[in-house]
Structures are given as C-alpha cells and as structure tokens.
Amino acid sequence: MLSLIPKKVIAGIITNNGKFLIAQRAKKDALYGKWEFPGGKMEDGETEKECLTRELFEEFGIAAEIDEYLCSSSFEHKGAPYEMRAYFVRKFSGDPVLYEHAQIRWVTKEQLCDFEYPDPDLPIIAELLK
C-alpha cells in the first residue's frame, strides 16, 4: 500500500547581493536542462535544516546557514506524494562547485521567469515574486 504521508524534499533559496542562485539539472537527470532551487530528499532522522545543509554540501561543496522557511509545494513523483519545502540561505562559505549540476546562475528577481523549471519550483518563484 502506498504511503499517504508525503516524502519531503527541501530546497534552498540561496541569496547574495540581491540575487538568487539557480542550478541547471545535469544530463544524467530526467529533468535535464531545467533550472531549480537546489536541495534534495530528507533522510531518516534528519531535520529539514540538516537535510538542506547536507544537500548543499553534497551538491556544491558549500557550508550553508539555513534561515527561515518560505513556502512549500506538493507534487507526485512515480505515484508517490511529495512536499517540497523551501528555506532561505543568506550565508554560506566556500565557492560553489558543480558536482551534480550542469551550471549555476545568479539571477535577479526579475530574471527568475526567464528560465524553465520543474513544476514543484513554480510556487516558490510565485512566492518570491510577491
């Protein structure tokens, strides 16, 4: 029987000098070429902030300080329910290295809409544009 409790995916809204970091999915991914707010799935025993800290280190080699929660979106993947929860990241140390993404860009709020994103990222963008 399928679980009705959504699995959690935690996304980071990384900001610096008024710009947002977005990352392009790599070729090995089903969503190749789309842009996203980086993050990933929570593991057993992790808090949401611990998950995002781990994911940002694994994906970019940065040590991030996770700030306040922004919003969430619900979606299905392979028939299972998911909830993506977004947190601001205003401080981090290290220069991002592309371990899992094709490229990153620092974009202004106005430039956010110039890129193609997976559906779960769209409510985050709508919230940022308010």
Backbone torsions as a table, in degrees:
resi	resn	phi	psi	omega
1	MET	NA	138.1	-178.9
2	LEU	-75.0	138.1	177.5
3	SER	-71.0	138.0	176.1
4	LEU	-90.9	-9.7	177.9
5	ILE	-81.3	120.2	-177.1
6	PRO	-66.5	142.6	170.4
7	LYS	-74.8	147.9	-177.5
8	LYS	-102.5	137.2	171.8
9	VAL	-119.7	131.2	-177.2
10	ILE	-111.4	128.7	-177.9
11	ALA	-114.9	146.9	179.8
12	GLY	-106.7	127.3	173.1
13	ILE	-97.4	87.8	-175.0
14	ILE	-83.6	123.1	-178.1
15	THR	-120.6	150.1	177.3
16	ASN	-159.8	124.2	178.5
17	ASN	51.3	41.8	177.2
18	GLY	78.1	7.5	179.5
19	LYS	-117.1	159.9	-179.3
20	PHE	-112.8	140.6	176.1
21	LEU	-89.1	124.2	171.0
22	ILE	-120.8	152.4	-175.4
23	ALA	-128.6	139.9	179.7
24	GLN	-92.0	131.1	-178.3
25	ARG	-61.9	142.6	-177.7
26	ALA	-80.9	167.7	-175.9
27	LYS	-58.5	-35.8	-175.7
28	LYS	-68.8	-4.5	-174.0
29	ASP	-99.4	147.1	178.0
30	ALA	-62.8	-25.9	-179.3
31	LEU	-100.3	32.5	-177.8
32	TYR	-47.1	133.6	174.0
33	GLY	90.7	-19.3	178.8
34	LYS	-80.3	155.9	-178.8
35	TRP	-100.9	153.2	-177.0
36	GLU	-152.9	165.2	165.7
37	PHE	-86.5	124.9	-172.6
38	PRO	-67.7	157.9	179.8
39	GLY	156.9	-157.0	-179.8
40	GLY	177.7	-172.8	-174.6
41	LYS	-76.0	141.5	175.2
42	MET	-71.7	142.0	174.2
43	GLU	-100.0	158.5	179.3
44	ASP	-54.4	133.8	176.1
45	GLY	85.9	-3.2	-179.6
46	GLU	-92.8	147.8	166.7
47	THR	-84.4	168.4	179.0
48	GLU	-61.6	-42.6	-179.3
49	LYS	-68.6	-37.1	176.3
50	GLU	-63.7	-40.5	178.4
51	CYS	-59.7	-49.4	-177.0
52	LEU	-66.3	-38.6	176.6
53	THR	-59.3	-47.1	179.9
54	ARG	-63.0	-48.5	-177.3
55	GLU	-61.0	-42.6	-179.5
56	LEU	-67.7	-31.6	175.3
57	PHE	-70.2	-44.4	-179.8
58	GLU	-65.3	-39.1	-175.2
59	GLU	-83.2	-31.4	-173.8
60	PHE	-131.5	-6.9	-178.6
61	GLY	70.7	24.2	179.5
62	ILE	-107.1	150.3	174.6
63	ALA	-100.0	108.8	-172.4
64	ALA	-104.3	145.9	169.9
65	GLU	-101.3	118.6	-176.3
66	ILE	-86.7	127.5	-179.8
67	ASP	-99.5	-148.9	-171.0
68	GLU	-75.0	156.9	176.8
69	TYR	-69.1	141.7	177.5
70	LEU	-104.9	-59.7	-175.0
71	CYS	-169.5	178.5	177.2
72	SER	-140.1	164.4	173.4
73	SER	-139.3	149.7	179.5
74	SER	-109.5	144.2	178.7
75	PHE	-157.7	169.4	175.2
76	GLU	-115.3	142.9	175.6
77	HIS	-136.7	119.6	-178.3
78	LYS	52.8	40.4	176.2
79	GLY	81.3	-3.1	-179.0
80	ALA	-103.6	142.9	178.9
81	PRO	-78.6	141.6	178.1
82	TYR	-132.8	153.4	170.4
83	GLU	-127.5	124.1	175.4
84	MET	-100.7	124.3	-178.6
85	ARG	-114.3	128.8	-174.6
86	ALA	-107.3	135.4	177.8
87	TYR	-125.2	145.6	173.3
88	PHE	-73.9	145.6	172.4
89	VAL	-130.6	106.0	-176.8
90	ARG	-103.5	-13.5	178.7
91	LYS	-134.3	136.1	173.0
92	PHE	-155.3	158.3	176.5
93	SER	-119.3	148.4	-177.4
94	GLY	100.0	157.3	176.0
95	ASP	-96.2	129.7	-178.1
96	PRO	-57.5	132.1	176.3
97	VAL	-112.2	139.4	-176.6
98	LEU	-87.0	85.9	177.1
99	TYR	-82.8	-33.5	-174.0
100	GLU	-129.9	1.4	-176.7
101	HIS	-122.6	155.9	178.7
102	ALA	-74.6	-39.1	179.8
103	GLN	-164.6	164.4	173.6
104	ILE	-126.5	158.5	174.8
105	ARG	-141.6	145.5	169.8
106	TRP	-98.5	118.8	-175.0
107	VAL	-126.0	152.8	175.2
108	THR	-78.1	166.8	176.7
109	LYS	-55.3	-40.8	-178.7
110	GLU	-67.1	-30.1	-178.6
111	GLN	-82.4	-11.8	-177.9
112	LEU	-53.8	-38.1	-175.8
113	CYS	-78.0	-2.2	-178.7
114	ASP	-84.1	2.3	-174.2
115	PHE	-124.7	158.1	178.3
116	GLU	-96.9	129.6	-175.9
117	TYR	-122.2	156.9	168.5
118	PRO	-65.3	150.9	-177.2
119	ASP	-51.0	-40.9	-178.0
120	PRO	-62.5	-21.4	179.4
121	ASP	-80.2	-19.8	-173.7
122	LEU	-62.4	-41.6	176.8
123	PRO	-63.8	-28.9	177.3
124	ILE	-67.2	-44.6	178.7
125	ILE	-62.3	-43.4	178.4
126	ALA	-58.6	-40.9	179.4
127	GLU	-66.3	-41.4	179.8
128	LEU	-65.9	-30.1	-177.6
129	LEU	-82.4	-9.4	-179.9
130	LYS	-63.3	NA	NA
